[in-house]
Amino acid sequence: MKTGNQTTVSKFLLLGLTEDPALQPLIFSLFLSMYLVTVLGNLLIILAISSDSNLHTPMYFFLCSLSFNDICLSSSIIPKMLVNILAQDQSITYAGCLFQVCFVLVFMAMESCLLAVMAYDRYVAICHPLRYTVIMNPSLCVLLVLVSLSISIVDGLLHTLMVLWLSFCTDLEIPHFFCELDQVIKLACSDTLIDNILIYIAACIFGGAPLSGIILSYCHIVSSVLRMPSPGGKHKVFSTCGSHLSVFSLFYGTGFGVYISSVFTESPRKTAVASVMYTMVPQMLNPFIYSLRNRDMKEVLRKLISGTTSPL
C-alpha cells in the first residue's frame, strides 16, 4: 500500500557484495568457510575453558564471554546471507531486518564493552597483583558482563525503536550484505535527524568510552612494567597482554578502517566490502590469536584434542 511517495514496508532487498552471478558461488563458499571457522574456533575456546579448572579465572571467564559473543554476532549476519545466495532471493522481511539491526548493534556494543572489561582485568592483575583476587571476585566479574550486556541491549533496542518510527520510500534496496543501521536510515523518507544524532552519541559511548578506558588501562600497565627490575617479568607481562592487545587492535583497527572508507568513498558496495573486516574477520581470528599466543590455552587445547582434559 502506498501513500504519496511512501510505502508500507513488507521487505527490503539486500544487494550483497556483488551483482555478478558468476561470483556468487565463490562468495558463498568464502562466507560459509569463515562462518564455520568462527563458530568452531570460538566453541573450542569455550569448551577448553569450561573443561579445565586451571582456566577458571576472571581473564578466561571474560574470554569465554567474548567467544560466545563472537558466535552470536556472526550468526546474526552470515546465515541469512548464505540462505539468500542459495535461494537466489535477495529479500529480507521488514521484521527480519529490524531484528538483524538490533542483534548486530547489541553484539557489536557488547564486543567493545568486553574488550574494555578485559583491559581492566589486566590492569588489576599487573598493577595490583596482591589485591587481584579480592578486586576481581566472581561477583564483580559476572556483574561486569551483565552490565555490559544490559547497556548493549538498551542501545540496540533504542536504535531499533527509532527505526520503527521512520517512513520508507519505494526504493528499499540496501547495498549491503546485512541490514546495517546506517544503510536502513538512508532509505527513510521521513526526518532522520534524531536517529543520526543517536548514532553519534552511541558511537561516542560504545566506541570512545571503552577505547579511552583501554588506552588508560594500558598506560598504567606500561608505567608499571617499566618500573619492574626483572626483564623476565616484563616479558611475562607483555606476553600475557599480547593476545588482548592483538584482538583490541584488530577490532578497533578494522572498525576505524571501515569508517575512513565510508568517508572517502561514495560507493556503498566498497563500504560493504570493508564492513566484512570488522563484522567477521576479528570474530574469526580471535580464537587463533588467543590459542597461538597463550601458552595455557595451547596446553589445554592439546589435552582437549587428545582427550586428556583435567577434571573439574
Phi, psi and omega in degrees: 000136183241144174228105185066234179259015179252161184217150172284117189280129173247332179199160172247165175246122177267109186285344176076201184270336182203153176261000181285113181299331182292336182269349183299316178299322179294316179295319178300313181297318181296313183286327175297317179297316179298319181293315180296317178297318180297310184293311182294320180296314180288326175296323178295321176298314180297316180296319180296316180292321181290330188271349183239119183294336179291343180259010179274066180235164180305318183301315182281337173295316177292323177296320178298318178296320178296318179296317178297319179296321179296322177296315181296318180297313179296322181289343178282342188243305194289315183304317179297320178297316180295320178296318179298320180293317180296317183278353185052043181228117185272001188279153170220135183296159179301314179295319179298322179294317179296318177298319180295317176303313183296311183295318179297317179296317181298311185284331174291317177295320179298320179300314180296317180294318180296322178296324177292319179297319179294325176293321177295321177300316179293325178297314180295318182297324185266320184271335179226061186297326182288336181254008187300311183293333179283315182289307183271061178281162183305323181297317180293320180299313179296319180297317180298319179291318180293320177296317178300316180295319183296312181290331176291319178295317178300316179298312180297317180293322181297313178297319182294319178295324177294323178295327180299333181277350184280148172256141185245150179276185182285340178277103185244031180268125178257114182282059185209172178260000172208169181281091176275138186307312183299319181290324178293318180296325180295340179276351186287144174269335182278174182294130183245017183301312181297320179298316180293321177297318179296324178298315181293321178296315179295324178297321178292320183288310186267352174250304184292314184296308177298321180298317178296319178296320179294314180298317179297318179300315182285337172296316177294321180297313179298318178298320179291322181293320182296338179272354179286132180281335186269124175297326178296322178294321178296317180296320180296319180296313182294325177291326178292320183273347186301318182296313181296319178298321179295315180294317178300313180296320180294315183293306182287327179296314179291322178297317178293323178297320178295320179297316179296318181295325180289333179283319188263357177236143179262001181269113178299328181295319178296323176294322178296318178297319179295330181295335176303327185294329181253345178264344185228316186297311179300320181294329179283324185273340182307314179299321180293320180298313183286328181280328182275332183260356185244118184296318180298317180295319179298320181293316181293319178297323178295317177295320182296317180293325181275356177079028182234044180292148179286151181290156177291000000 
